[in-house]
């Protein structure tokens, strides 16, 4: 892990500690078995200790991700609860995969906030910076949280931090990033983009603007990069075009956002 990644990991820990102490509340998070929620959990443990954290597993169908989430919770010594959302989601009788995915996310949000109220807790988010700029989260679903300790880190950085902070990082690093919304679903296949290519663009933007809040500047930055990218570099050009399209179509999700910050 580089010094830069170590600093960003510490920022996430400090954010959780500061907000939890200020509000005098515990922490609740949805633990999916994916790398983002696993890293968010470990940051929270470092910030406030295992005793004040409650993990909620909210599977639609039992799968390996649920097994991995339970094993991580037990290894870390935190309290956890498994609640199936199958009956609630199926009651909508929705056949469209994308609509159903949003139903899942919003059902999970409702349960998390109910559990947070019961445990006098804040809902910890798990969205990273790459997902944020791609709009790859559900409005009023997984985007509805009280604080976002990963929102200053790209997906690439999450993988590097995971190697340092997770007790068994290979369990999570070797998975294809997935929201686990339907059989065989994975982020990069669904978006037809790779996080590695997207993150190179995002890092370049940060080097120039040094802030995640410049929404208009990011739009202009992407357009300028598109205009200046050689047509022979098809992979970079296509990534820029698709990232800009997704960013522009997701502006309604991006403001306001839970508080976070990024240090370069």
C-alpha positions as CSV (number, residue, x, y, z in Angstrom):
1,X,0.0,0.0,0.0
2,X,1.4,3.4,-1.0
3,X,1.6,6.4,1.3
4,X,-1.3,8.0,-0.6
5,X,-3.5,4.9,-0.1
6,X,-2.6,4.8,3.6
7,X,-3.6,8.4,4.0
8,X,-6.9,7.8,2.3
9,X,-7.6,4.8,4.5
10,X,-6.9,6.9,7.6
11,X,-9.2,9.6,6.3
12,X,-12.0,7.0,6.2
13,X,-11.3,5.9,9.7
14,X,-11.1,9.4,11.0
15,X,-14.4,10.3,9.4
16,X,-16.2,7.4,11.0
17,X,-14.7,8.1,14.4
18,X,-15.5,11.8,14.2
19,X,-19.1,11.5,13.1
20,X,-19.8,8.6,15.5
21,X,-18.4,10.5,18.5
22,X,-20.1,13.7,17.5
23,X,-23.5,12.0,17.2
24,X,-23.0,9.5,20.0
25,X,-24.3,6.8,17.9
26,X,-23.4,3.2,16.9
27,X,-22.8,2.0,13.4
28,X,-25.0,-0.2,11.2
29,X,-24.0,-1.3,7.7
30,X,-25.2,-3.7,5.1
31,X,-22.5,-6.4,4.7
32,X,-22.9,-7.9,1.2
33,X,-19.9,-10.1,0.9
34,X,-18.4,-7.7,-1.6
35,X,-15.1,-5.9,-1.2
36,X,-16.5,-2.4,-0.6
37,X,-18.7,-3.3,2.4
38,X,-15.9,-5.5,3.7
39,X,-13.4,-2.6,3.6
40,X,-16.0,-0.2,5.1
41,X,-16.6,-2.6,8.0
42,X,-12.9,-2.8,8.7
43,X,-12.5,1.0,8.7
44,X,-15.4,1.2,11.1
45,X,-13.8,-1.4,13.4
46,X,-10.5,0.6,13.4
47,X,-12.5,3.8,14.1
48,X,-14.9,2.8,16.9
49,X,-14.3,-0.8,17.8
50,X,-16.3,-4.0,17.1
51,X,-18.6,-3.6,20.0
52,X,-20.5,-0.6,18.5
53,X,-21.0,-2.1,15.1
54,X,-24.0,-4.1,13.8
55,X,-23.8,-5.8,10.3
56,X,-26.9,-6.7,8.5
57,X,-26.8,-9.3,5.7
58,X,-29.8,-8.8,3.3
59,X,-29.7,-11.5,0.7
60,X,-32.2,-12.0,-2.0
61,X,-31.0,-15.5,-2.5
62,X,-28.5,-17.4,-0.4
63,X,-25.1,-17.6,-2.2
64,X,-21.4,-17.5,-1.6
65,X,-21.4,-13.8,-0.9
66,X,-23.6,-14.4,2.1
67,X,-21.3,-17.1,3.3
68,X,-18.3,-14.8,3.0
69,X,-20.1,-11.9,4.8
70,X,-21.0,-14.1,7.7
71,X,-17.5,-15.6,8.0
72,X,-16.0,-12.0,8.0
73,X,-18.4,-10.8,10.7
74,X,-17.7,-13.8,12.9
75,X,-13.9,-13.5,12.4
76,X,-14.1,-9.8,13.4
77,X,-16.3,-10.5,16.4
78,X,-19.1,-8.2,15.5
79,X,-22.8,-8.6,16.0
80,X,-24.8,-9.5,12.8
81,X,-28.2,-10.4,11.6
82,X,-29.3,-12.1,8.4
83,X,-32.6,-11.0,6.9
84,X,-33.9,-12.4,3.6
85,X,-35.5,-9.8,1.3
86,X,-36.9,-12.5,-1.1
87,X,-40.6,-12.3,0.0
88,X,-40.7,-8.5,0.0
89,X,-39.0,-8.1,-3.4
90,X,-41.1,-10.9,-5.0
91,X,-44.3,-9.3,-3.7
92,X,-43.7,-6.5,-6.3
93,X,-44.0,-9.2,-9.1
94,X,-41.5,-7.3,-11.1
95,X,-39.9,-9.1,-14.1
96,X,-37.6,-6.4,-15.3
97,X,-34.1,-7.0,-14.0
98,X,-33.1,-3.3,-13.6
99,X,-36.4,-2.3,-11.9
100,X,-36.1,-5.3,-9.6
101,X,-32.5,-4.3,-8.8
102,X,-33.7,-0.9,-7.6
103,X,-36.4,-2.5,-5.6
104,X,-33.8,-4.6,-3.8
105,X,-31.6,-1.7,-3.1
106,X,-34.5,0.4,-1.6
107,X,-35.8,-2.5,0.4
108,X,-32.4,-3.0,1.9
109,X,-32.2,0.7,2.7
110,X,-35.5,0.6,4.5
111,X,-34.4,-2.3,6.6
112,X,-31.0,-0.8,7.4
113,X,-32.6,2.5,8.6
114,X,-35.1,0.5,10.7
115,X,-32.2,-1.4,12.3
116,X,-30.3,1.8,12.7
117,X,-33.1,3.4,14.7
118,X,-33.4,0.3,16.9
119,X,-29.7,0.3,17.6
120,X,-29.3,4.1,17.9
121,X,-27.0,3.9,15.0
122,X,-25.8,5.6,11.8
123,X,-26.1,3.8,8.5
124,X,-22.6,3.4,7.0
125,X,-22.3,3.7,3.2
126,X,-20.2,1.6,0.9
127,X,-20.1,3.6,-2.3
128,X,-16.6,4.4,-3.7
129,X,-15.5,7.3,-5.8
130,X,-15.6,5.4,-9.1
131,X,-19.2,4.2,-8.5
132,X,-20.1,7.8,-7.5
133,X,-18.9,9.4,-10.8
134,X,-20.4,6.5,-12.8
135,X,-23.7,6.9,-11.0
136,X,-23.5,3.3,-10.2
137,X,-25.7,3.3,-7.1
138,X,-29.4,3.5,-6.5
139,X,-30.9,6.8,-5.5
140,X,-32.7,6.4,-2.2
141,X,-31.2,2.8,-2.1
142,X,-27.6,2.2,-1.4
143,X,-27.0,5.9,-2.0
144,X,-29.1,6.7,1.0
145,X,-26.8,6.6,4.0
146,X,-25.5,8.8,6.8
147,X,-21.8,8.9,6.0
148,X,-19.6,7.6,3.2
149,X,-16.1,6.5,4.3
150,X,-15.1,5.2,0.9
151,X,-16.3,8.1,-1.3
152,X,-12.8,9.6,-1.5
153,X,-11.3,6.3,-2.8
154,X,-11.4,4.9,-6.3
155,X,-12.2,1.2,-6.8
156,X,-8.5,0.6,-7.6
157,X,-7.6,2.1,-4.2
158,X,-10.2,0.0,-2.5
159,X,-8.5,-3.1,-3.8
160,X,-5.1,-1.9,-2.5
161,X,-6.5,-1.0,0.9
162,X,-8.2,-4.3,1.1
163,X,-4.9,-6.1,0.8
164,X,-3.8,-4.3,4.0
165,X,-6.9,-4.2,6.1
166,X,-8.9,-7.3,5.5
167,X,-8.1,-10.5,7.5
168,X,-8.5,-12.7,4.3
169,X,-8.2,-10.2,1.4
170,X,-8.0,-12.9,-1.3
171,X,-11.6,-13.9,-0.6
172,X,-12.8,-10.5,-1.7
173,X,-10.1,-9.4,-4.1
174,X,-10.5,-12.5,-6.4
175,X,-14.2,-11.8,-7.0
176,X,-15.5,-9.8,-9.9
177,X,-17.0,-6.6,-8.6
178,X,-20.7,-7.1,-8.4
179,X,-23.8,-5.7,-6.8
180,X,-25.2,-9.2,-6.7
181,X,-28.4,-8.2,-8.3
182,X,-29.1,-11.2,-10.5
183,X,-27.4,-14.4,-11.5
184,X,-24.0,-13.8,-13.1
185,X,-24.3,-10.0,-12.8
186,X,-21.0,-8.0,-12.4
187,X,-20.3,-4.3,-12.5
188,X,-17.9,-4.1,-15.4
189,X,-19.9,-6.4,-17.6
190,X,-23.0,-4.5,-17.0
191,X,-21.4,-1.1,-17.7
192,X,-19.1,-2.3,-20.5
193,X,-16.3,-0.5,-18.7
194,X,-13.4,-1.5,-16.6
195,X,-12.7,0.2,-13.2
196,X,-9.0,0.3,-14.1
197,X,-9.6,2.5,-17.2
198,X,-12.2,4.7,-15.4
199,X,-9.9,5.2,-12.4
200,X,-7.1,6.5,-14.5
201,X,-9.4,9.2,-15.8
202,X,-10.6,10.1,-12.3
203,X,-7.1,10.3,-10.9
204,X,-6.1,12.6,-13.7
205,X,-9.0,14.8,-12.9
206,X,-8.0,15.0,-9.2
207,X,-4.5,15.9,-10.1
208,X,-5.9,18.9,-12.0
209,X,-8.7,20.0,-9.7
210,X,-8.0,18.5,-6.3
211,X,-11.6,18.2,-5.3
212,X,-14.5,15.8,-5.7
213,X,-17.1,18.5,-5.6
214,X,-16.5,20.2,-8.9
215,X,-19.3,18.6,-10.8
216,X,-19.3,21.2,-13.7
217,X,-15.6,21.1,-13.9
218,X,-15.6,17.3,-14.2
219,X,-18.1,17.5,-17.1
220,X,-15.8,20.1,-18.8
221,X,-12.8,18.0,-18.0
222,X,-14.3,14.9,-19.6
223,X,-15.4,16.8,-22.7
224,X,-11.9,18.3,-23.1
225,X,-10.3,14.8,-22.8
226,X,-12.7,13.4,-25.4
227,X,-11.8,16.2,-27.8
228,X,-8.1,15.8,-27.3
229,X,-7.9,12.0,-27.4
230,X,-6.6,10.5,-30.6
231,X,-9.3,8.5,-32.5
232,X,-6.7,5.7,-32.8
233,X,-6.8,5.3,-29.0
234,X,-10.2,3.7,-29.2
235,X,-10.2,2.1,-25.7
236,X,-9.5,5.4,-23.9
237,X,-11.9,7.3,-26.1
238,X,-14.7,4.9,-25.6
239,X,-14.2,4.9,-21.8
240,X,-14.3,8.7,-21.8
241,X,-17.5,8.9,-23.8
242,X,-19.3,6.3,-21.8
243,X,-18.1,7.7,-18.4
244,X,-19.3,11.2,-19.5
245,X,-22.7,9.7,-20.6
246,X,-23.1,7.9,-17.3
247,X,-22.0,10.9,-15.3
248,X,-24.4,13.3,-17.1
249,X,-27.3,10.9,-16.8
250,X,-26.6,10.6,-13.0
251,X,-26.4,14.3,-12.0
252,X,-29.7,14.0,-10.2
253,X,-28.1,11.5,-7.8
254,X,-24.9,13.5,-7.1
255,X,-26.1,16.5,-5.2
256,X,-26.6,16.5,-2.3
257,X,-24.4,13.6,-1.1
258,X,-23.5,12.5,2.5
259,X,-20.4,14.4,3.8
260,X,-17.0,13.1,2.9
261,X,-13.7,14.5,1.8
262,X,-10.6,13.6,-0.2
263,X,-7.0,14.4,0.3
264,X,-4.5,14.3,-2.6
